[in-house]
Amino acid sequence: MSLLVAEDDIHTRLSLDVTFRRAGVRALVVESADALLERVAGMPEEERARIDLLVTDLVMPGTLGEELIRKLDADGLFLPVVVITAYGTPELEAEFRRRGHVTVLNKPFHPDD
């Protein structure tokens, strides 16, 4: 499994990185949506084709998580998405589910989540 992760909070980002490594999951973990878009733009097509999931914070400096999803979709990289946020509401979760995204994970969360 191969993941893309955009998370601005250093503690959450490091926790996700360690959790995925321990689970044997290959993850590109970066500090912002902008950094992720830059890295993806430079990826060879065969590497992009191996990406299975996007995990993104919703609120970050620069490009927001929702815009990141739209930009990746527009670039032809349609991925299941887990949105992590401290600003989750039932309405937000329902909106993302209607759009076909996997789930909203509210902060704080445990690595088992």
C-alpha positions, 0 to 999 in steps of 0.5 A, a space after each residue: 500500500 502506498 499513501 500520500 499524507 499532508 498534515 501541517 501539525 508536526 506532532 500529528 505528522 510524525 505520529 502518522 509517519 511512525 504509525 504507517 512505517 510500523 504497519 509496513 505502509 509506504 507513505 509520503 508524509 509532508 507538511 502541507 498540501 502545496 508541498 504534496 502537490 509539488 512532490 506529486 507533480 514531479 512523480 513518474 506516472 508509474 509511481 503515481 499509479 501505485 498510490 492507494 490513498 490520500 490522508 489530508 488535514 482539512 485546515 492548513 496554511 496555503 492550500 486547504 485539504 479540500 482544495 488539495 483533493 480537487 486539484 489531485 482529481 483535476 490532475 487525474 489522480 482520483 484517490 480514496 481520501 481520509 480527511 483528518 481535522 479538528 473542525 469536524 462536524 456531522 455535516 462535514 462528514 456527510 458532505 465528504 461521504 456524498 462526494 465519495 471520500 472514505 471518512 473524516 477522522 476527528 483530531 485528536 485520534 489514536 493511531 489505532 483509529 
